[in-house]
């Protein structure tokens, strides 16, 4: 039995130009700027203290934060990892303040993705108010790059109690609650955050943003479309530092009752496994060889 992840909490993204990252996040993405420090900017799209932190310099790297339900659960997780030989670093007082949490440990998955596990993260007493009305309702999930798909999948499912909802090729879509996935592990050659997702209220919000992004010369890299795995309607677009952001709505829920009979599905790594409407991704980790180019392929008459 691994650590009991309660929810996704935040991402920390190294940025070569924090001012440009903040401009994009507020004017384009639709987040609210909630605080600044000398080397960091805090933004949110829901009632948490923050969801995204831009830190100065690409070398500051990527960090994903997940909440555990109690301080005791965090202590138990630290002991579990140490027994398993996983390196655990306990947060300093400065790091607790930077993360806006009461409890903090940091670990890495086999690829080297940096994972903060936190307890009692700060909530906000004021309503989220975005600079533009993108229809955002919550910070929902992240895609991570994995250089060791099987090892990372085993780590997340055994040490962090995630469950596989579906696979696309070797990419595992993992859930930690009823939502179809909160983590997606996409094969790559290096570690890091592959995309950041915000849920929006409706398909209308996705289409409004589609035209808004086009008018503002933002590169759309996938969609509008619909994922056959989660059923979500989606739109992916590229921001500063080549970070990919996604809006989605209508994600599938796998309830406790569903768990009794649910079996993860294996989808091939094909464009139709990423989008059932026909959109083809311009995202390195999603790109697939055309069916017609595969050896032995014969198109049906």
Residue frames relative to the residue before (quaternion, step in Angstrom):
aa qw qx qy qz dx dy dz
X 1.0000 0.0000 0.0000 0.0000 0.00 0.00 0.00
X 0.2487 -0.8041 0.5263 0.1203 3.57 -0.67 1.09
X 0.7417 -0.3522 0.3064 0.4816 3.52 -1.33 -0.27
X 0.3929 -0.7329 0.5176 0.2016 3.57 -1.05 0.83
X 0.1648 -0.8018 0.5691 0.0789 3.58 -0.03 1.29
X 0.3004 -0.7706 0.5415 0.1508 3.55 -0.88 1.01
X 0.7766 -0.1959 0.1713 0.5738 3.59 0.88 -0.91
X 0.5422 -0.5421 0.5058 0.3954 3.52 -1.33 0.18
X 0.2459 -0.8106 0.5197 0.1113 3.59 -0.94 0.79
X 0.7862 -0.2183 0.1881 0.5468 3.62 0.71 -1.02
X 0.2157 -0.6983 0.6465 0.2190 3.49 -1.45 -0.01
X 0.1741 -0.7345 0.6453 0.1173 3.54 -1.24 0.63
X 0.0778 -0.8293 0.5513 -0.0468 3.54 -0.62 1.23
X 0.3678 -0.7244 0.5432 0.2121 3.57 -0.73 1.07
X 0.0631 -0.8208 0.5673 -0.0213 3.57 -0.79 1.05
X 0.4290 -0.6990 0.5144 0.2503 3.55 -0.96 0.89
X 0.7828 0.1279 -0.0611 0.6059 3.59 1.19 -0.50
X 0.2461 -0.8088 0.5161 0.1380 3.59 0.04 1.28
X 0.6317 0.5464 -0.3498 0.4243 3.59 0.94 -0.82
X 0.6711 0.4786 -0.2982 0.4813 3.59 0.97 -0.82
X 0.6265 0.5332 -0.3360 0.4586 3.58 1.03 -0.74
X 0.6563 0.4951 -0.3038 0.4815 3.60 0.99 -0.84
X 0.6298 0.5279 -0.3411 0.4564 3.59 0.94 -0.83
X 0.6744 0.4914 -0.2986 0.4632 3.57 0.86 -0.95
X 0.6801 0.5108 -0.2982 0.4331 3.58 0.85 -0.97
X 0.7283 0.4190 -0.2440 0.4843 3.59 0.97 -0.78
X 0.7633 0.3996 -0.2126 0.4609 3.60 0.75 -1.02
X 0.7657 0.3410 -0.1764 0.5161 3.57 1.06 -0.73
X 0.7444 0.4094 -0.2347 0.4724 3.58 0.63 -1.11
X 0.4230 -0.7363 0.4367 0.2969 3.59 1.05 -0.74
X 0.4334 0.6952 -0.4671 0.3328 3.59 1.17 0.52
X 0.4243 -0.6736 0.5446 0.2638 3.54 -1.33 0.31
X 0.3438 -0.7104 0.5744 0.2173 3.58 -0.89 0.95
X 0.1056 -0.8392 0.5331 0.0193 3.58 -0.58 1.14
X 0.8268 -0.0676 0.0415 0.5569 3.62 1.16 -0.21
X 0.1601 -0.7726 0.6077 0.0907 3.53 -1.24 0.55
X 0.0719 -0.7283 0.6771 0.0768 3.51 -1.29 0.59
X 0.7375 -0.4118 0.2678 0.4634 3.59 -1.22 0.12
X 0.8244 0.1753 -0.0542 0.5354 3.58 0.93 -0.91
X 0.7476 0.3332 -0.2111 0.5343 3.61 1.15 0.43
X 0.1183 -0.7543 0.6409 0.0792 3.54 -1.26 0.60
X 0.2312 -0.7937 0.5571 0.0785 3.58 -0.86 1.07
X 0.0159 0.8040 -0.5917 0.0559 3.58 -0.86 1.02
X 0.0987 -0.8075 0.5798 0.0440 3.55 -1.21 0.49
X 0.1905 -0.7636 0.6051 0.1201 3.51 -1.38 0.38
X 0.7431 0.2534 -0.2099 0.5827 3.58 1.25 0.45
X 0.7441 -0.4542 0.2731 0.4067 3.59 -1.25 -0.26
X 0.4643 0.6452 -0.4710 0.3823 3.59 1.22 0.30
X 0.6720 -0.4813 0.3598 0.4328 3.56 -1.26 0.31
X 0.7639 -0.1882 0.1318 0.6031 3.58 1.00 -0.83
X 0.2785 -0.7434 0.5825 0.1746 3.54 -1.30 0.40
X 0.7885 0.1740 -0.0539 0.5874 3.56 1.10 -0.82
X 0.0464 -0.7551 0.6532 0.0314 3.54 -1.07 0.85
X 0.1910 -0.7418 0.6314 0.1211 3.55 -0.91 0.96
X 0.1231 -0.7988 0.5878 0.0357 3.55 -0.74 1.09
X 0.5810 -0.6493 0.3715 0.3207 3.56 -1.02 0.85
X 0.8265 0.2164 -0.1989 0.4801 3.53 -0.86 1.09
X 0.5039 -0.6628 0.4626 0.3047 3.56 -0.88 0.95
X 0.6109 0.5777 -0.3525 0.4109 3.58 1.11 -0.62
X 0.5595 0.5908 -0.4068 0.4154 3.61 1.17 -0.28
X 0.4244 -0.7921 0.3803 0.2186 3.54 1.36 -0.03
X 0.5250 -0.6037 0.5094 0.3169 3.49 -1.42 -0.31
X 0.0148 -0.7692 0.6387 -0.0103 3.55 -1.07 0.83
X 0.1475 -0.7563 0.6278 0.1104 3.58 -1.06 0.75
X 0.1910 -0.7998 0.5630 0.0827 3.57 -0.95 0.90
X 0.0540 -0.7848 0.6173 0.0088 3.56 -0.97 0.94
X 0.3858 -0.7377 0.5184 0.1955 3.53 -1.02 0.90
X 0.2063 -0.7140 0.6542 0.1402 3.52 -1.18 0.76
X 0.6150 -0.6358 0.3172 0.3419 3.61 -0.99 0.75
X 0.8157 0.0818 -0.0137 0.5724 3.62 1.04 -0.65
X 0.6361 -0.4978 0.4180 0.4157 3.54 -1.33 0.22
X 0.6279 0.5340 -0.3378 0.4544 3.59 1.03 -0.76
X 0.6344 0.5250 -0.3312 0.4607 3.58 0.99 -0.80
X 0.6340 0.5190 -0.3266 0.4712 3.58 1.08 -0.71
X 0.6513 0.5031 -0.3100 0.4760 3.59 0.96 -0.85
X 0.6493 0.5144 -0.3124 0.4650 3.57 0.98 -0.86
X 0.6383 0.5277 -0.3229 0.4580 3.58 1.04 -0.81
X 0.6327 0.5311 -0.3317 0.4555 3.60 0.96 -0.85
X 0.6646 0.4961 -0.2985 0.4724 3.58 0.94 -0.89
X 0.6293 0.5412 -0.3263 0.4524 3.58 1.01 -0.83
X 0.6799 0.4853 -0.2951 0.4639 3.59 0.85 -0.94
X 0.6539 0.5182 -0.3199 0.4489 3.58 0.92 -0.87
X 0.6400 0.5134 -0.3247 0.4705 3.60 1.00 -0.76
X 0.7053 0.4587 -0.2526 0.4779 3.56 1.09 -0.76
X 0.5354 -0.6528 0.3894 0.3683 3.58 1.28 -0.01
X 0.4562 0.6514 -0.4662 0.3875 3.59 1.24 0.42
X 0.4478 -0.6988 0.4879 0.2705 3.58 -0.77 1.01
X 0.0925 -0.7908 0.6049 0.0084 3.57 -0.85 1.05
X 0.0818 -0.7761 0.6233 0.0493 3.55 -0.90 0.94
X 0.2949 -0.7574 0.5586 0.1653 3.56 -0.73 1.07
X 0.5171 -0.6861 0.4270 0.2820 3.54 -0.89 0.98
X 0.4436 -0.6594 0.5395 0.2780 3.54 -1.19 0.66
X 0.6739 -0.4692 0.3635 0.4400 3.58 -1.27 0.18
X 0.6310 0.5234 -0.3361 0.4635 3.61 1.01 -0.77
X 0.6689 0.4943 -0.3059 0.4632 3.59 0.95 -0.82
X 0.5920 0.5451 -0.3665 0.4670 3.60 1.08 -0.63
X 0.6775 0.4822 -0.2907 0.4733 3.59 0.93 -0.87
X 0.6543 0.5147 -0.3180 0.4538 3.59 0.96 -0.82
X 0.7185 0.4236 -0.2419 0.4958 3.58 1.03 -0.79
X 0.3186 -0.7580 0.4990 0.2736 3.61 1.26 -0.34
X 0.5191 0.6144 -0.4153 0.4249 3.57 0.90 1.00
X 0.4732 -0.6567 0.5088 0.2932 3.56 -1.31 0.33
X 0.7964 0.1377 -0.0651 0.5853 3.57 1.13 -0.64
X 0.0480 0.8180 -0.5670 0.0843 3.58 -0.98 0.85
X 0.0942 0.7221 -0.6849 0.0244 3.52 -1.08 0.87
X 0.2175 -0.7725 0.5851 0.1165 3.57 -1.19 0.55
X 0.0163 -0.7765 0.6292 -0.0305 3.54 -1.00 0.97
X 0.2737 -0.7300 0.5866 0.2191 3.57 -1.31 -0.06
X 0.4161 -0.6626 0.5485 0.2948 3.55 -1.16 0.58
X 0.7350 -0.4380 0.2542 0.4509 3.65 -1.17 0.20
X 0.6418 0.5123 -0.3339 0.4628 3.62 1.07 -0.60
X 0.5462 -0.6126 0.4061 0.4019 3.57 1.12 -0.64
X 0.3644 0.7031 -0.5178 0.3236 3.59 1.21 0.34
X 0.3500 -0.7503 0.5300 0.1835 3.56 -0.85 1.05
X 0.0784 -0.8142 0.5745 -0.0301 3.56 -0.69 1.19
X 0.1890 -0.7397 0.6375 0.1036 3.56 -0.79 1.08
X 0.1043 -0.7376 0.6617 0.0848 3.55 -1.04 0.85
X 0.0589 -0.8422 0.5341 -0.0450 3.55 -0.58 1.18
X 0.1756 -0.7414 0.6340 0.1321 3.52 -1.33 0.38
X 0.8531 0.0904 -0.1215 0.4993 3.51 -1.14 0.83
X 0.0824 0.7929 -0.5941 0.1075 3.59 0.59 1.14
X 0.5780 -0.6125 0.4144 0.3450 3.57 -1.10 0.68
X 0.2125 -0.7170 0.6490 0.1400 3.52 -1.18 0.75
X 0.4177 -0.7021 0.5151 0.2592 3.56 -1.25 0.30
X 0.3781 -0.7320 0.5246 0.2145 3.54 -1.03 0.82
X 0.6882 0.4265 -0.2876 0.5116 3.57 1.26 -0.04
X 0.5751 -0.6107 0.4300 0.3338 3.54 -1.17 0.63
X 0.5179 -0.6100 0.4995 0.3319 3.57 -1.10 0.73
X 0.0104 0.7927 -0.6074 0.0497 3.55 -0.89 0.97
X 0.2165 -0.8258 0.5116 0.0971 3.56 -0.11 1.31
X 0.5806 -0.5950 0.4338 0.3474 3.54 -1.20 0.56
X 0.7649 0.0883 -0.1015 0.6300 3.57 1.18 -0.54
X 0.4884 -0.6708 0.4761 0.2914 3.57 -1.12 0.64
X 0.0078 0.8122 -0.5801 0.0619 3.55 -0.04 1.35
X 0.5107 -0.6581 0.4146 0.3664 3.60 1.27 -0.13
X 0.3424 0.7688 -0.4872 0.2333 3.60 1.23 0.23
X 0.1598 -0.7922 0.5845 0.0730 3.56 -0.98 0.92
X 0.8135 -0.1200 0.0882 0.5622 3.62 1.08 -0.57
X 0.4760 -0.5680 0.5836 0.3319 3.49 -1.42 0.37
X 0.1347 -0.8812 0.4529 0.0112 3.58 -0.48 1.17
X 0.8148 -0.1746 0.1362 0.5358 3.62 0.68 -0.94
X 0.2604 -0.7417 0.5932 0.1736 3.52 -1.38 0.15
X 0.2953 -0.6798 0.6319 0.2267 3.49 -1.33 0.46
X 0.1390 -0.7798 0.6067 0.0666 3.56 -1.00 0.86
X 0.4178 -0.6647 0.5527 0.2797 3.54 -1.18 0.61
X 0.0627 -0.7935 0.6048 0.0236 3.55 -1.07 0.77
X 0.2626 -0.7528 0.5862 0.1439 3.55 -0.91 0.99
X 0.7485 0.2547 -0.1473 0.5942 3.58 1.33 -0.26
X 0.1926 -0.8514 0.4708 0.1280 3.61 0.48 1.18
X 0.7013 0.4565 -0.2898 0.4645 3.60 0.81 -0.93
X 0.6638 0.5024 -0.3121 0.4578 3.59 0.91 -0.87
X 0.6756 0.4807 -0.3023 0.4702 3.59 0.94 -0.83
X 0.6221 0.5285 -0.3404 0.4667 3.58 1.01 -0.78
X 0.6552 0.5057 -0.3112 0.4670 3.59 0.92 -0.89
X 0.6413 0.5326 -0.3214 0.4493 3.58 1.00 -0.83
X 0.7034 0.4648 -0.2749 0.4622 3.59 0.82 -0.98
X 0.7100 0.4529 -0.2765 0.4630 3.60 0.97 -0.74
X 0.7251 0.4097 -0.2548 0.4913 3.62 1.03 -0.66
X 0.7728 0.3676 -0.1996 0.4772 3.60 0.72 -1.04
X 0.7874 0.2856 -0.1415 0.5276 3.60 1.11 -0.63
X 0.4628 -0.7542 0.3889 0.2565 3.60 1.30 0.38
X 0.3475 0.7145 -0.5297 0.2968 3.59 1.10 0.58
X 0.2546 -0.7511 0.5888 0.1558 3.57 -1.27 0.41
X 0.4571 -0.6708 0.5106 0.2833 3.54 -1.05 0.79
X 0.2377 -0.7550 0.5948 0.1403 3.56 -0.90 0.97
X 0.7653 -0.1533 0.1356 0.6103 3.57 0.97 -0.94
X 0.2565 -0.7102 0.6187 0.2167 3.52 -1.39 0.14
X 0.1139 -0.7061 0.6868 0.1292 3.53 -1.32 0.53
X 0.7655 -0.0824 0.0013 0.6381 3.55 -0.12 1.26
X 0.7725 -0.2674 0.2307 0.5278 3.58 -0.71 -1.11
X 0.5153 0.6461 -0.4151 0.3804 3.60 1.27 0.00
X 0.2001 -0.7955 0.5651 0.0879 3.58 -0.65 1.14
X 0.2119 -0.7367 0.6316 0.1161 3.56 -1.02 0.92
X 0.1066 -0.8557 0.5057 -0.0283 3.55 -0.40 1.30
X 0.1804 -0.7770 0.5949 0.0989 3.56 -1.05 0.81
X 0.1715 -0.7662 0.6088 0.1133 3.55 -1.26 0.53
X 0.7442 0.1645 -0.1367 0.6328 3.55 1.37 0.03
X 0.7923 -0.3035 0.1981 0.4909 3.62 -1.08 -0.54
X 0.5795 0.6063 -0.3801 0.3900 3.60 1.14 -0.56
X 0.6239 -0.6038 0.3502 0.3515 3.58 -0.86 1.01
X 0.7856 -0.1768 0.0768 0.5879 3.59 1.01 -0.73
X 0.1993 -0.7474 0.6245 0.1080 3.51 -1.20 0.77
X 0.7509 0.1910 -0.1192 0.6208 3.56 1.33 -0.39
X 0.0347 -0.7617 0.6460 0.0353 3.56 -1.06 0.79
X 0.2169 -0.7943 0.5611 0.0845 3.58 -0.78 1.06
X 0.0581 -0.8317 0.5518 -0.0182 3.56 -0.34 1.28
X 0.4869 -0.6797 0.4617 0.2963 3.61 -0.70 1.06
X 0.1048 0.7650 -0.6194 0.1418 3.53 -0.96 1.03
X 0.5275 -0.6235 0.4613 0.3466 3.57 -1.27 -0.19
X 0.7808 0.2068 -0.1196 0.5773 3.59 1.26 -0.06
X 0.5733 -0.6054 0.4381 0.3360 3.56 -1.29 0.37
X 0.4595 0.6968 -0.4997 0.2315 3.55 -1.32 0.19
X 0.6106 -0.5316 0.4359 0.3931 3.53 -1.34 0.18
X 0.2785 -0.7860 0.5351 0.1350 3.55 -0.78 1.06
X 0.7719 -0.1743 0.0610 0.6084 3.60 1.13 -0.59
X 0.2943 -0.7290 0.5989 0.1528 3.54 -1.33 0.48
X 0.1745 -0.8237 0.5374 0.0484 3.56 -0.74 1.11
X 0.0579 -0.7391 0.6690 0.0526 3.50 -1.22 0.77
X 0.3835 -0.6990 0.5577 0.2311 3.53 -1.01 0.89
X 0.1396 -0.7554 0.6328 0.0978 3.55 -1.14 0.71
X 0.6847 -0.5510 0.3056 0.3663 3.53 -1.24 0.51
X 0.8394 -0.0252 0.0806 0.5369 3.60 0.81 -0.88
X 0.6676 -0.4687 0.3974 0.4203 3.53 -1.37 0.16
X 0.5743 0.5833 -0.3756 0.4346 3.59 1.12 -0.59
X 0.6338 0.5257 -0.3317 0.4603 3.59 1.02 -0.78
X 0.6299 0.5271 -0.3327 0.4634 3.58 1.01 -0.78
X 0.6987 0.4637 -0.2852 0.4641 3.59 0.84 -0.90
X 0.6111 0.5270 -0.3607 0.4676 3.61 1.02 -0.65
X 0.6738 0.4838 -0.2938 0.4750 3.58 0.97 -0.87
X 0.5715 0.5889 -0.3810 0.4259 3.59 1.07 -0.66
X 0.7210 0.4183 -0.2505 0.4924 3.58 0.82 -0.94
X 0.6080 0.5501 -0.3445 0.4573 3.60 1.05 -0.71
X 0.6765 0.4908 -0.2949 0.4631 3.59 0.87 -0.94
X 0.6309 0.5275 -0.3367 0.4585 3.58 0.98 -0.77
X 0.6728 0.5023 -0.2977 0.4543 3.59 0.90 -0.93
X 0.7339 0.3959 -0.2216 0.5055 3.58 1.15 -0.63
X 0.4986 -0.7157 0.3866 0.2996 3.56 1.27 0.54
X 0.3486 0.7001 -0.5311 0.3260 3.56 1.01 0.87
X 0.4476 -0.7104 0.4777 0.2583 3.57 -0.86 0.98
X 0.1958 -0.7581 0.6147 0.0953 3.56 -0.69 1.14
X 0.1711 -0.8396 0.5132 0.0484 3.57 -0.61 1.12
X 0.8021 0.0027 -0.0103 0.5972 3.60 1.25 -0.13
X 0.7894 0.3106 -0.2404 0.4718 3.54 -0.89 0.98
X 0.4478 -0.0222 -0.8612 -0.2395 1.40 -2.52 -0.18
X 0.0919 0.7977 -0.5886 0.0932 3.51 -1.12 0.75
X 0.3310 -0.7157 0.5693 0.2327 3.53 -1.34 -0.20
X 0.3759 -0.7307 0.5295 0.2108 3.55 -0.83 1.03
X 0.3739 -0.7250 0.5234 0.2461 3.64 -0.80 0.89
X 0.5888 0.5764 -0.3737 0.4259 3.60 1.19 -0.40
X 0.8228 0.2182 -0.0925 0.5165 3.59 0.52 -1.18
X 0.4515 -0.6913 0.4513 0.3386 3.59 1.21 -0.35
X 0.4946 0.6874 -0.4199 0.3265 3.60 1.25 -0.15
X 0.3533 -0.6580 0.6174 0.2470 3.54 -1.23 0.64
X 0.0708 -0.8548 0.5115 -0.0515 3.58 -0.81 0.95
X 0.0338 -0.7388 0.6699 0.0654 3.48 -1.47 0.19
X 0.1152 -0.7913 0.5996 0.0334 3.58 -0.79 1.10
X 0.0513 0.7970 -0.5994 0.0539 3.59 -1.02 0.78
X 0.4625 -0.7184 0.4709 0.2196 3.54 -1.20 0.65
X 0.1637 -0.7874 0.5908 0.0649 3.53 -0.99 0.97
X 0.7690 -0.3153 0.2484 0.4975 3.60 -1.24 -0.30
X 0.8140 0.2223 -0.2044 0.4961 3.56 -1.26 0.58
X 0.5552 -0.6527 0.3545 0.3743 3.58 1.25 0.61
X 0.3624 0.7186 -0.5126 0.2991 3.59 1.14 0.52
X 0.2866 -0.7499 0.5764 0.1526 3.54 -1.00 0.92
X 0.1240 -0.7719 0.6216 0.0478 3.56 -0.99 0.96
X 0.1446 -0.7887 0.5949 0.0564 3.54 -1.17 0.68
X 0.1738 -0.6929 0.6841 0.1472 3.49 -1.24 0.73
X 0.1088 0.7867 -0.6068 0.0322 3.58 -1.05 0.65
X 0.0880 -0.7802 0.6179 0.0411 3.53 -1.30 0.40
X 0.7944 0.3361 -0.2305 0.4504 3.57 -1.19 0.54
X 0.2446 0.7978 -0.5190 0.1852 3.58 1.10 0.60
X 0.5321 -0.6411 0.4575 0.3107 3.57 -1.06 0.78
X 0.2325 -0.7376 0.6169 0.1458 3.55 -1.17 0.70
X 0.1603 -0.7528 0.6321 0.0898 3.56 -1.05 0.84
X 0.1927 -0.8407 0.5018 0.0648 3.53 -0.06 1.36
X 0.7061 -0.4291 0.3475 0.4433 3.55 -1.33 0.10
X 0.6389 0.5107 -0.3194 0.4784 3.57 1.05 -0.74
X 0.6438 0.5265 -0.3170 0.4558 3.59 1.00 -0.83
X 0.5810 0.6285 -0.3608 0.3704 3.58 1.08 -0.79
X 0.5959 0.6089 -0.3584 0.3817 3.59 1.10 -0.68
X 0.8124 0.2223 -0.0968 0.5303 3.56 1.05 -0.71
X 0.5088 0.6859 -0.4205 0.3064 3.61 1.20 -0.24
X 0.0555 -0.7697 0.6359 0.0102 3.56 -0.99 0.94
X 0.4658 -0.6787 0.4814 0.3011 3.65 -0.75 0.97
X 0.3130 -0.7557 0.5526 0.1600 3.53 -1.09 0.79
X 0.3071 -0.7315 0.5798 0.1857 3.56 -1.15 0.69
X 0.0976 -0.7802 0.6175 0.0227 3.57 -0.57 1.22
X 0.4741 -0.6482 0.4960 0.3303 3.62 -1.04 0.61
X 0.4964 -0.6011 0.5056 0.3697 3.58 -1.22 0.31
X 0.3189 0.7105 -0.5387 0.3215 3.51 0.09 1.42
X 0.6515 -0.5330 0.3601 0.4021 3.56 -1.16 0.56
X 0.6612 0.5222 -0.3102 0.4404 3.58 1.01 -0.79
X 0.6147 0.5366 -0.3537 0.4572 3.61 1.21 -0.29
X 0.6705 0.4549 -0.2847 0.5124 3.56 1.27 -0.40
X 0.8075 0.0227 0.0045 0.5894 3.60 1.07 -0.69
X 0.2994 -0.7810 0.5291 0.1431 3.54 -0.74 1.11
X 0.6238 0.5366 -0.3413 0.4543 3.61 1.30 -0.07
X 0.6306 -0.5735 0.3309 0.4049 3.60 1.20 -0.26
X 0.4700 0.6503 -0.4691 0.3691 3.62 1.21 0.01
X 0.2102 -0.7784 0.5806 0.1134 3.58 -1.03 0.82
X 0.4469 -0.7447 0.4350 0.2377 3.60 -0.78 1.02
X 0.1883 -0.7210 0.6542 0.1295 3.52 -1.24 0.69
X 0.4298 0.6456 -0.4732 0.4178 3.54 0.83 1.15
X 0.5331 -0.6776 0.3780 0.3375 3.64 -0.56 1.06
X 0.7256 0.4486 -0.2636 0.4503 3.61 0.80 -0.95
X 0.6882 0.4638 -0.2801 0.4825 3.61 1.24 -0.34
X 0.5255 0.6709 -0.4176 0.3151 3.59 1.17 -0.46
X 0.0969 -0.7937 0.6003 0.0172 3.53 -1.06 0.86
X 0.5446 -0.5856 0.4826 0.3571 3.53 -1.27 0.45
X 0.5143 -0.6427 0.4556 0.3389 3.63 -0.85 0.87
X 0.5873 -0.5987 0.4120 0.3561 3.57 -1.00 0.84
X 0.6811 0.5163 -0.2930 0.4285 3.58 0.94 -0.91
X 0.6650 0.5038 -0.3049 0.4594 3.60 1.24 -0.37
X 0.5468 0.6371 -0.3956 0.3722 3.59 1.23 -0.20
X 0.5602 -0.6195 0.4261 0.3476 3.59 -0.96 0.84
X 0.8264 0.2320 -0.1770 0.4815 3.55 -1.00 0.88
X 0.4919 0.6687 -0.4415 0.3404 3.61 1.23 -0.01
X 0.0289 -0.7728 0.6339 0.0066 3.56 -0.95 0.92
X 0.3579 -0.7495 0.5159 0.2099 3.56 -0.63 1.15
X 0.4957 -0.6600 0.4801 0.2970 3.56 -0.99 0.89
X 0.5193 -0.6431 0.4687 0.3115 3.54 -1.08 0.72
